[in-house]
Amino acid sequence: MSSITLRTIHEEHASLAAVLQSLRLMLNQGPGDEPAAFFDVVRAMLFYIDEFPERQHHPKESQLLFPKVAERAPETAAAIAKLEQDHEGGESAVRELQHLLLGWEL
C-alpha cells in the first residue's frame, strides 16, 4: 500500500472527525432563534456522513487497507472484523439519525 493511500485515509478520518465535532457542537447549541438554518446544517452534516464515509471511505479501508493489515498482522483479525461490522451498520445508523432529526424538526 502506498504512502499516498495511507495519507488519504488519514486525511479522510480527520475530515470526518471535524464534521462529527461540528455536529456535536451544533447539537449542543440547539436550534436557537434560527431553527430552519440549524436543521439545514445538521441535515447537510448527516448527508455528508452518509455519502462520504459510507460510500467512498469505508470501501477504501475494506478493499485496500484491511487486507494488507491482516496479511502483515494476522492478530488484528478480530479488530478488523469489528471494524467491518461497524461499517456494515453505519448506513442504517445514519438513516436512523436522519429520521430522528426529521421527527425533532417537525
N, C-alpha and C positions, 0 to 999 in steps of 0.2 A: 504494500500500500504506500502510496506516495505521501510525502510531507504536505503536499498541496491538499490532498484529500483529508488528511487529519486536521490541517488548519481550517479547512472549510467546515468540517463537522464541529470543531471547537467554536468557530465564529457563529455557526448556527445555534449552538447551545447558548452562547452569550446573547444573541438576539432574542431567543425565546425567553431567557431569564429576564431580560429587560421588559419584554411585554408582560410577563407574569407579575413582575414587581409593579409595573404601572397599573395593571388590572387590580392588584391588591390595594394600591393607593386610591384608585378610583372608587372601589367598593367601600373602603373605609370612609371616604369623603361623602359618598351617597349622592343622590340626585340634586340636592340643594334647590336653588331657585331656577335652575335650568334643566329640568328633567328630560326634555327632548334631546338636548345635546349630550347629557350623561348617558342615556340609553343608546344613542347612536354610537358613541365612542366605545362603550362596553361591548356592544354588538360587533363593532368592527374588530375589536381585540379578539373576541371569540371566533370570528370568521378567520382571522389570521392564524390562530391556534389550530383551527380545523384544517385550513388549506395548507399551511406551510409544513408544520411538523408531521401531520398525519399523511400527507400526500407526497411530500418531497424529501423531508429529512429522515424520517424513520426508514423508508426503503433504502436509503444510502447506508444507514447503520446495519440493517439486516442483510443487505447484499454485499457490502464492501468491508465493513469494519468487523462485525461479529464473527464471520467465518475465519478471518485472519487471526483474531484474538484467540478463538477456540483452538485453532491449529497450533498456535505458539504456546498457549497456556491452557491445556485441557481442564485444569482445575477450576477454570472460570465458567464451565458449562452450566452450572446451576444459576449463576448470576445472569448469564446471557439468556437462559430460558425465562427467568423472571422479567428481564427487560423486554423480551419478545412478547410475553404475556401482557405486560403493561402497554406495549404498543398496540396490541390487538384490542384492548379495551378503551383505548384513547378516543376513538371516533365516537363511540356511544356515550362516553363521559362528556365530551364536548356537546353532543346533541342534547344531553340532559341539562347541561348548564344553559344552553340556548333556550330550551323550553322553560326552565325556571326563570330566566331573565324576562322572557315574554310574559310569564304569569305575574311577575313583580311589576312590570311596566303597565300591564292592563289593570 
